[in-house]
Amino acid sequence: MKNPSFKNPDFFTSGDEFQLSNIESVGILDSVIVLHSTNIYWPKLSGSYNTTLIIDTKNQSKHIYSNQHHNSDLNDKLGELNIKSINLFPLESVLKSFQANLSLPKEWH
């Protein structure tokens, strides 16, 4: 994702590329990918927080939220995308299953 533009005023990137680390879990529903990370540093909030990144592939948009500070906005965005609930799978399990069996969680099909 080159030069992402995030609408969240509490987050900014330094440099040309955005890197999300400490990805704990991932979910896919229709054209929406949700990633949950731990301990992402938010410079404007002066701390590290659990973070959710939503990628709307249909509209080519991405949205980032500190779970502690933006929970209401996160839920509003999921509602806008018609995501009433989404199962997040541990990333490590998804990777191991894919490497071993070339399979992804059945609900992603």
N, C-alpha and C positions, 0 to 999 in steps of 0.2 A: 504494500500500500504506500505508494510514493506520495510525499507531500500531503498527508491527510489534513483536512480542515475540520476541527472539532468546534462545535457551537458552544460547548461548555466554557463559560468565562473563567472558571477556577483552574483550568488546565491549559498549559502551553508546552510545546516541545522546543527543544533547543537543537538546532541542526535541521537537515533536510529529511531525515527519516524518523518514523515513529517505531519504537520497538516495545512490545508488550512482553514482559517477563513474568515468571512465576505463575504461569497459566495452570490453574488447578482443575478446571472443568470446562466442558464445551457442550453446547446444544445447538441443534439445527432443526428448524421448523419452517417448512415452505422455503422462502427466499431469505430467511433471517438466520444469522449465525450469532450466538451469544457466547462470549468468553468471560469466565470469571477468573480473576487474578488476585493474588495476595501481595500485600506490601508494595504497592506501586506508589512511587514518590510523586506527590502533588506539590510542586513548588509554591504555588499561590496559597495553598492551605498549610504549608510548612509542616508536612508530615507524610507518612506512608499509610495507605489505607487499602482495604479490600476494594476492588474496582471491577466494574462490569463494562465490557465493551460490546456494543450492539452493532452489527454490520448488516445493513439492509441491502442485499445484492440487487434487488429489483430496482431500487431507486439510486443505487450507488452512493449511499450515505452511511456515515459511521457516527456513533454517539458514545461518549465515554462518561461514566458516572462513578463518583466515590460513593460506595454503598452507605457509608456513614452520613455523608452530607447531602446526597442527592436521591435518597430512596424514593421520594414522592415523584420526582422528575423521571426516574428510571421506570417506575410503574406506569406513569402517564405515557411514556414512549412505547412501552410494550403494549399498552392498550391501543394506541394509535396504529400499531402494526398488527392488531388483532391477535396478539399473543396472550391468551388467558392464562396459560401455564406452559412451561417448557421444562423438560427433563434435562438436567445438566449431568453429563457423564464424566467421571474422572478421566482427565486427559491421558494419564499413564496407561489406564486400562484400554482406552480406545486405540492408542498407538500399539500396544502389545498385541491386541486382537487383530489389528490390521496387518501388522508385520507377520504374525503367525498364520493367519487364515485368509488374509485379504478381505476381511469382513468389517463392516461398520455396524453400529447399532441398528436393529431392524426398523425402528421407527423413523430412521433417516431415509429410508427407501421410499 
